[in-house]
């Protein structure tokens, strides 16, 4: 049995992760970082926003544990962190049987409907 305090802590992390993922700019930044490390300047290139705005997005992603930032004072390259994404994917994966069952029932219904017509 899961300790309720640990479960609450996990849900809190998921809340932070999903809140960070809710923004399309942050998702685009994560997609870019999936290709490798990048500096703020590199990450800002496709967006029409200031470096300061991109930095704010990076702070949100870092707080959520989705990225880590380097220690080079001038560049501070960002890189993707997998743990928070894995936790979110695992949580979503728990609902996979529900969706598969629902889609299987839909497929069965459509097949039966086609057979009745044909």
C-alpha positions as CSV (number, residue, x, y, z in Angstrom):
1,X,0.0,0.0,0.0
2,X,1.3,3.5,-0.9
3,X,1.9,5.9,2.0
4,X,-0.7,8.7,1.6
5,X,2.0,11.4,2.2
6,X,4.1,9.9,-0.6
7,X,1.1,9.7,-2.9
8,X,0.2,13.3,-2.2
9,X,3.8,14.3,-2.9
10,X,3.7,12.4,-6.2
11,X,0.5,14.1,-7.2
12,X,2.0,17.5,-6.3
13,X,4.9,16.8,-8.7
14,X,2.5,15.7,-11.4
15,X,0.5,18.9,-10.9
16,X,3.7,20.9,-11.4
17,X,4.8,18.8,-14.4
18,X,1.4,19.1,-16.2
19,X,1.2,22.8,-15.4
20,X,4.6,23.3,-17.1
21,X,3.5,21.1,-20.0
22,X,0.3,23.1,-20.5
23,X,2.1,25.9,-22.2
24,X,2.8,25.4,-26.0
25,X,6.0,27.5,-25.8
26,X,7.4,25.2,-23.0
27,X,6.4,22.1,-25.0
28,X,8.2,23.5,-28.0
29,X,11.3,24.2,-25.9
30,X,11.2,20.6,-24.6
31,X,10.9,19.3,-28.2
32,X,14.0,21.3,-29.1
33,X,15.9,20.0,-26.1
34,X,15.1,16.4,-27.1
35,X,17.7,17.1,-29.9
36,X,20.3,18.1,-27.4
37,X,21.5,20.9,-25.1
38,X,20.8,24.5,-26.1
39,X,21.5,27.9,-24.7
40,X,18.8,30.5,-24.0
41,X,19.7,32.3,-27.3
42,X,19.4,29.1,-29.3
43,X,16.1,28.3,-27.6
44,X,14.7,31.8,-28.2
45,X,15.4,31.8,-32.0
46,X,12.1,30.4,-33.2
47,X,10.0,32.6,-30.9
48,X,9.1,36.3,-31.1
49,X,9.7,37.0,-27.4
50,X,12.5,38.4,-25.4
51,X,15.3,36.4,-23.9
52,X,13.9,37.3,-20.5
53,X,10.6,35.7,-21.4
54,X,12.3,32.5,-22.6
55,X,14.3,32.5,-19.4
56,X,11.1,32.6,-17.4
57,X,9.8,29.6,-19.3
58,X,13.0,27.8,-18.6
59,X,12.7,28.5,-14.9
60,X,9.2,26.9,-14.9
61,X,10.5,23.8,-16.7
62,X,13.5,23.6,-14.3
63,X,11.2,23.9,-11.2
64,X,9.1,21.1,-12.7
65,X,12.2,18.9,-13.1
66,X,11.7,18.7,-16.8
67,X,15.1,20.4,-17.6
68,X,18.4,21.0,-16.0
69,X,20.6,24.0,-16.6
70,X,24.4,23.9,-16.9
71,X,26.7,25.7,-14.7
72,X,28.8,27.6,-17.3
73,X,28.1,31.2,-16.1
74,X,27.8,32.7,-19.6
75,X,26.0,30.1,-21.5
76,X,24.1,28.0,-19.0
77,X,22.9,25.4,-21.6
78,X,19.7,23.6,-20.8
79,X,19.1,19.9,-21.3
80,X,16.1,17.6,-21.0
81,X,15.6,15.7,-17.8
82,X,13.7,12.4,-18.1
83,X,12.4,11.6,-14.6
84,X,9.5,14.0,-14.5
85,X,8.4,13.1,-18.1
86,X,8.6,9.4,-17.2
87,X,6.5,10.0,-14.1
88,X,3.9,11.8,-16.2
89,X,4.0,9.1,-18.9
90,X,3.6,6.4,-16.3
91,X,0.6,8.2,-14.8
92,X,-1.0,8.5,-18.2
93,X,-0.2,4.9,-19.0
94,X,-2.3,3.7,-16.1
95,X,-5.3,4.9,-18.2
96,X,-4.2,3.0,-21.3
97,X,-6.4,-0.1,-20.6
98,X,-9.4,2.1,-20.3
99,X,-8.8,3.7,-23.7
100,X,-7.9,0.4,-25.4
101,X,-11.1,-1.2,-24.0
102,X,-13.1,1.8,-25.2
103,X,-11.6,1.7,-28.6
104,X,-12.1,-2.1,-28.9
105,X,-15.8,-1.7,-28.0
106,X,-16.1,1.0,-30.6
107,X,-14.4,-1.2,-33.2
108,X,-16.7,-4.0,-32.4
109,X,-19.8,-1.8,-32.6
110,X,-18.7,-0.4,-36.0
111,X,-18.0,-3.9,-37.3
112,X,-21.4,-5.1,-36.2
113,X,-23.1,-2.1,-37.8
114,X,-21.3,-2.7,-41.1
115,X,-22.3,-6.4,-41.0
116,X,-25.9,-5.4,-40.5
117,X,-25.8,-3.0,-43.4
118,X,-24.0,-5.4,-45.7
